[in-house]
Amino acid sequence: MARPFSRLLAQLSSRLIGAEDPLEVPPAPDFHDVVEQARTDWLTARAYFESVSDPDLVDHAIYLIEAAEKKYMYLLKQARPQQEQPGGAA
């Protein structure tokens, strides 16, 4: 009796948790993809700024632009040393 119950419990838990190991760390995204996502976020923030008219939303849009731009510029600075290294993507 205990064996079928434990098998049922194992099947249910694997369906709830998923087939993968929940403690497994997913691979880090490619640095180029991270930079491109930051660029997209920055362009999206600029488009949002152009589309709002409420003063509170304008303030929010400016905040988003500044934050996205700082992140994008930081990542571009990080990318430069990688490109200068031998074997770096040019």
LINWO-V522397 format. One line per field, one symbol per residue. phi: phi as a letter, one per 20 degrees, with the letter a starting at -180 (. if undefined). psi: psi as a letter, one per 20 degrees, with the letter a starting at -180 (. if undefined). burial: # if it has 16 or more other ideal C-beta (glycine too) atoms within 10 Angstrom, else .. A space follows every 50 residues. Layout:
phi: ???
psi: ???
burial: ???
//
This chain:
phi: .fffffffffffffffeoffffefefffffggffffffffffffffffgf edcfgfffgfffgffffffffffffffffgfffffgnffd
psi: hhghghgggggghhhghrhrpiippqqqqphhhgghhhgggghghghggi iqhphhhgggggggggghgggghghhhhhghhhhqpiqp.
burial: ..................................#..#..##..#...#. ..........#..##..#..##..#...#...........
//
